[in-house]
Amino acid sequence: MNTYLLPFSLYYWNSLKVTVMTTAFSLLISCMAAYGFSKVNFKGRDMLFVLVLVTFMIPHQAIMVPQFIMMRGLGLFDSHLSLMLLGGSGVLGTFLLRQFFMSIHNEIIESARMDGANHWIVFSKITVPLVKPALATYMILRFISTWNDYQNPLIFIRSDALYTLQIGMRKFADVNGDFYSLIMAGAVSAILPLLIIFIIGQKHVIEGVAMGSVKG
């Protein structure tokens, strides 16, 4: 019995590109939002943060149709950029990082401001290095979530050349369901990036857990 060949290397690259870019974009947005909600005083800050948290309670299925209409209207339908934008914002990351930013003493920031540092210098040179454990934790969570995402690529991607690995494996299983050895090989290869990213970030995650236990 012959197998129906699929460009798994292309699907693998597509998944890797989308996951890495989405994770990086989400880290940047969430980190900047967390800094603003914790260390920048402006009117209505706490109320705005509550509204952001409320959006976390909305099921993703309830906003898929508006997202589809929006991406089609922007001309981003059937593109990897649509997946990156959809996964770039993360309420969980904003909430998680905000808790760590709030643990940084304001005296450190005030000292830097007195030396002439602006918000960007304080953010990038002082606060971000102090929350590396939280960044590593959220990076792992976002990477795993994006890599395993099946729903968004299924809805927003139509071109075969843009398929991610999850869609490619589903397509292969549909046409070659009897080749269980190849399906299992594909599943194992799909796990490898998750193991690598966990090995890279586990040290910082353990440090974050230790820091939280000491504070408690």
LUMDRENTI-930574 format. One record per residue (C-alpha): residue number from 1; residue in one letter; x, z, y. Coordinates in steps of 0.2 Angstrom, whole numbers, plus 5000, padded with zeros to 4 digits. Each point is the difference from the previous one (the first is absolute). Layout:
N
NUM / A / X / Z / Y .
...
//
This chain:
216
1 / M / 5000 / 5000 / 5000 .
2 / N / 5007 / 4995 / 5017 .
3 / T / 5000 / 5011 / 5015 .
4 / Y / 4994 / 4995 / 5017 .
5 / L / 5015 / 5002 / 5011 .
6 / L / 4999 / 5009 / 5017 .
7 / P / 5013 / 5002 / 5014 .
8 / F / 5002 / 5019 / 4997 .
9 / S / 5016 / 5000 / 5010 .
10 / L / 4990 / 4993 / 5015 .
11 / Y / 4987 / 5013 / 4998 .
12 / Y / 5013 / 5014 / 4998 .
13 / W / 5008 / 4994 / 5017 .
14 / N / 4983 / 5000 / 5008 .
15 / S / 4996 / 5018 / 4995 .
16 / L / 5017 / 5006 / 5005 .
17 / K / 4999 / 4992 / 5017 .
18 / V / 4982 / 5006 / 5004 .
19 / T / 5004 / 5017 / 4993 .
20 / V / 5016 / 5003 / 5010 .
21 / M / 4993 / 4993 / 5016 .
22 / T / 4984 / 5009 / 4999 .
23 / T / 5009 / 5017 / 4996 .
24 / A / 5012 / 4997 / 5014 .
25 / F / 4986 / 4996 / 5013 .
26 / S / 4990 / 5015 / 4994 .
27 / L / 5014 / 5012 / 5001 .
28 / L / 5004 / 4994 / 5018 .
29 / I / 4981 / 5001 / 5006 .
30 / S / 4997 / 5016 / 4991 .
31 / C / 5016 / 5008 / 5006 .
32 / M / 4997 / 4995 / 5018 .
33 / A / 4981 / 5006 / 5000 .
34 / A / 5005 / 5016 / 4992 .
35 / Y / 5013 / 5003 / 5014 .
36 / G / 4987 / 4996 / 5013 .
37 / F / 4987 / 5012 / 4993 .
38 / S / 5012 / 5014 / 4998 .
39 / K / 5013 / 4999 / 5014 .
40 / V / 4992 / 4990 / 5014 .
41 / N / 4987 / 5009 / 5011 .
42 / F / 4986 / 4990 / 5006 .
43 / K / 4982 / 5002 / 5003 .
44 / G / 4989 / 4999 / 4985 .
45 / R / 5014 / 5001 / 4988 .
46 / D / 4992 / 5011 / 4987 .
47 / M / 4984 / 4992 / 5001 .
48 / L / 5008 / 4983 / 4997 .
49 / F / 5009 / 5007 / 4985 .
50 / V / 4984 / 5006 / 4993 .
51 / L / 4992 / 4983 / 5002 .
52 / V / 5015 / 4993 / 4991 .
53 / L / 4998 / 5012 / 4985 .
54 / V / 4981 / 4995 / 5000 .
55 / T / 5005 / 4982 / 4996 .
56 / F / 5008 / 5007 / 4984 .
57 / M / 4983 / 5004 / 4993 .
58 / I / 4993 / 4983 / 5001 .
59 / P / 5001 / 4991 / 4983 .
60 / H / 5011 / 4984 / 5000 .
61 / Q / 4986 / 4991 / 4992 .
62 / A / 4989 / 5003 / 5016 .
63 / I / 5012 / 4991 / 5011 .
64 / M / 5006 / 4985 / 4989 .
65 / V / 4987 / 4988 / 5008 .
66 / P / 5005 / 5004 / 5018 .
67 / Q / 5018 / 4998 / 4995 .
68 / F / 4997 / 4984 / 4992 .
69 / I / 4991 / 4993 / 5015 .
70 / M / 5013 / 5006 / 5011 .
71 / M / 5014 / 4993 / 4991 .
72 / R / 4991 / 4983 / 4998 .
73 / G / 4997 / 5000 / 5019 .
74 / L / 5018 / 5003 / 5004 .
75 / G / 5006 / 4986 / 4988 .
76 / L / 5009 / 5013 / 4989 .
77 / F / 4989 / 4997 / 4984 .
78 / D / 5010 / 4995 / 4985 .
79 / S / 5017 / 5006 / 5007 .
80 / H / 5011 / 5015 / 4996 .
81 / L / 4999 / 5005 / 5018 .
82 / S / 4982 / 5005 / 4997 .
83 / L / 5005 / 5012 / 4986 .
84 / M / 5014 / 5007 / 5011 .
85 / L / 4988 / 5004 / 5014 .
86 / L / 4987 / 5007 / 4989 .
87 / G / 5012 / 5012 / 4992 .
88 / G / 5011 / 5004 / 5015 .
89 / S / 4989 / 5013 / 5007 .
90 / G / 4999 / 5016 / 4991 .
91 / V / 4990 / 5016 / 5004 .
92 / L / 5007 / 5009 / 4986 .
93 / G / 5018 / 4997 / 5007 .
94 / T / 4995 / 5005 / 5017 .
95 / F / 4993 / 5016 / 4994 .
96 / L / 5014 / 5004 / 4989 .
97 / L / 5014 / 4996 / 5013 .
98 / R / 4991 / 5009 / 5014 .
99 / Q / 5001 / 5016 / 4990 .
100 / F / 5018 / 4999 / 4999 .
101 / F / 5002 / 4995 / 5018 .
102 / M / 4991 / 5015 / 5005 .
103 / S / 5012 / 5011 / 4991 .
104 / I / 5014 / 4994 / 5012 .
105 / H / 5003 / 5012 / 5013 .
106 / N / 4995 / 4994 / 5018 .
107 / E / 5016 / 5008 / 5007 .
108 / I / 5010 / 4987 / 4991 .
109 / I / 4990 / 4986 / 5008 .
110 / E / 5000 / 5009 / 5017 .
111 / S / 5019 / 5001 / 5000 .
112 / A / 5002 / 4982 / 4997 .
113 / R / 4987 / 4995 / 5013 .
114 / M / 5010 / 5011 / 5013 .
115 / D / 5016 / 4990 / 4995 .
116 / G / 4991 / 4984 / 5005 .
117 / A / 4993 / 4994 / 4983 .
118 / N / 4984 / 4991 / 5000 .
119 / H / 4986 / 5000 / 4987 .
120 / W / 5008 / 4986 / 4990 .
121 / I / 5017 / 5008 / 4999 .
122 / V / 4992 / 5017 / 4995 .
123 / F / 4990 / 4991 / 4987 .
124 / S / 5013 / 4989 / 4992 .
125 / K / 5016 / 5011 / 5002 .
126 / I / 4993 / 5018 / 4999 .
127 / T / 4983 / 5001 / 4991 .
128 / V / 5001 / 4986 / 4987 .
129 / P / 5016 / 5007 / 4992 .
130 / L / 4992 / 5017 / 4998 .
131 / V / 4985 / 4993 / 4991 .
132 / K / 5009 / 4989 / 4987 .
133 / P / 4992 / 5010 / 4985 .
134 / A / 4983 / 4996 / 5006 .
135 / L / 5005 / 4982 / 5004 .
136 / A / 5007 / 4998 / 4982 .
137 / T / 4984 / 5008 / 4993 .
138 / Y / 4988 / 4988 / 5009 .
139 / M / 5012 / 4985 / 4997 .
140 / I / 4998 / 5003 / 4981 .
141 / L / 4981 / 5002 / 5001 .
142 / R / 4998 / 4985 / 5011 .
143 / F / 5011 / 4989 / 4989 .
144 / I / 4991 / 5005 / 4984 .
145 / S / 4983 / 4997 / 5008 .
146 / T / 5005 / 4983 / 5007 .
147 / W / 5009 / 4994 / 4985 .
148 / N / 4985 / 5004 / 4988 .
149 / D / 4987 / 4993 / 5012 .
150 / Y / 4989 / 4988 / 4991 .
151 / Q / 4985 / 5000 / 5011 .
152 / N / 5006 / 4993 / 5017 .
153 / P / 5011 / 4986 / 4993 .
154 / L / 4985 / 4995 / 4989 .
155 / I / 4989 / 4999 / 5016 .
156 / F / 5011 / 4993 / 5013 .
157 / I / 5012 / 4989 / 4990 .
158 / R / 4994 / 4983 / 4993 .
159 / S / 5016 / 4990 / 4998 .
160 / D / 5008 / 5001 / 4983 .
161 / A / 5018 / 5000 / 5009 .
162 / L / 4995 / 5016 / 5010 .
163 / Y / 4994 / 5010 / 4985 .
164 / T / 5008 / 5017 / 4997 .
165 / L / 5006 / 5006 / 4983 .
166 / Q / 4984 / 5010 / 4997 .
167 / I / 4989 / 4984 / 5002 .
168 / G / 5012 / 4990 / 4990 .
169 / M / 5000 / 5011 / 4985 .
170 / R / 4981 / 5000 / 5001 .
171 / K / 5000 / 4981 / 5000 .
172 / F / 5013 / 5000 / 4985 .
173 / A / 4989 / 5012 / 4990 .
174 / D / 4985 / 4989 / 5003 .
175 / V / 5008 / 4984 / 4993 .
176 / N / 5012 / 5008 / 4987 .
177 / G / 4991 / 5016 / 4994 .
178 / D / 5007 / 4999 / 4983 .
179 / F / 5018 / 5001 / 5006 .
180 / Y / 5001 / 5019 / 5001 .
181 / S / 5019 / 5001 / 4999 .
182 / L / 5001 / 4989 / 5016 .
183 / I / 4987 / 5010 / 5009 .
184 / M / 5009 / 5016 / 4996 .
185 / A / 5016 / 4993 / 5006 .
186 / G / 4992 / 4995 / 5016 .
187 / A / 4993 / 5018 / 5002 .
188 / V / 5017 / 5008 / 4997 .
189 / S / 5008 / 4989 / 5012 .
190 / A / 4987 / 5004 / 5013 .
191 / I / 5004 / 5019 / 4998 .
192 / L / 5019 / 4998 / 5004 .
193 / P / 4998 / 4999 / 5019 .
194 / L / 4990 / 5016 / 5000 .
195 / L / 5013 / 5009 / 4989 .
196 / I / 5014 / 4994 / 5012 .
197 / I / 4991 / 5006 / 5016 .
198 / F / 4996 / 5017 / 4992 .
199 / I / 5018 / 5002 / 4995 .
200 / I / 5006 / 4996 / 5018 .
201 / G / 4988 / 5011 / 5008 .
202 / Q / 4998 / 5015 / 4988 .
203 / K / 5014 / 5010 / 5008 .
204 / H / 4991 / 5000 / 5017 .
205 / V / 4984 / 5004 / 4992 .
206 / I / 5007 / 5015 / 4991 .
207 / E / 5008 / 5006 / 5017 .
208 / G / 4983 / 4998 / 5008 .
209 / V / 4992 / 5011 / 4987 .
210 / A / 5013 / 5013 / 5001 .
211 / M / 4998 / 5000 / 5019 .
212 / G / 4981 / 5003 / 4999 .
213 / S / 5003 / 5014 / 4987 .
214 / V / 5012 / 5009 / 5012 .
215 / K / 4988 / 4998 / 5015 .
216 / G / 4986 / 5007 / 4989 .
//
